[in-house]
């Protein structure tokens, strides 16, 4: 590998779930991406990869959504990418090279951020190979600004840069905090980006079902999908430890309900970002992030494996 990364050995106790599965036995590769350069409100997401890994070790491994036993499937955990302090451009390039190499080896990368900016290089790596790549983003914010406080590369501009620098389409789910500039950008990029309803926090089950059908319809044109989950999509009552909390969010059960109905074998990369552990003394946000990773991985595996019966808990 031509990038610098902390490599965890097979069986290493600091790996996701507390053990490291041999690459030949699992399609999933976990990589920590502790990028925390452009945080505009409160920082600390550099600590998220370690905290989410620690939280994962206490969770039971029978997936609620699929019934699969993740313990038998496991994850290869390569550790964290080493990022140069203060250099956003080199950091983004290094992340892109990591994801590109993993994809070239038929791995399914799982990126644990870190700030949301990591999605840009991750999706760029996927977009290089996919004929019709799509970015499915779960986020309280649209992140469509052209720049923020003089910076063009940060967590408030990541979706705008993705539209500028890739050929893919973007679907935004759960957005409930937008600026006038972002509304105008949304109109200008309307042929490539969809905001699946501005979230109001009082959605009924019928509304949720309608949202799921709309997402499914929009994804029919996608050959490859990158799923990015900014934990601030979840209401701060459930996930207070995020960098930019926004009231009236999605509850965890609804998030998992949507994921259960849209994740399939086209998901080639996914990330969980913007967790700031020291703003949540209970650790609830890190536990939720770890649970989401387990459930999304189980959903992907259910769609790609030939014989899943031997992996079932029930």
MOVEN-V824124 format. One record per helix or strand of 2 or more residues. SS is the DSSP state (H for helix, E for strand). FROM is the first residue (numbers start at 1). LEN is the number of residues. If there is no record, write none. Layout:
((SS & FROM & LEN) (SS & FROM & LEN))
//
This chain:
((H & 16 & 3) (H & 23 & 3) (E & 28 & 6) (H & 45 & 12) (E & 68 & 2) (H & 70 & 4) (E & 76 & 6) (H & 88 & 17) (E & 108 & 6) (H & 118 & 10) (E & 133 & 6) (H & 158 & 8) (E & 169 & 5) (H & 180 & 9) (E & 193 & 4) (H & 205 & 17) (E & 224 & 7) (H & 231 & 3) (H & 252 & 11) (E & 267 & 7) (H & 277 & 3) (H & 284 & 21) (H & 309 & 3))
//
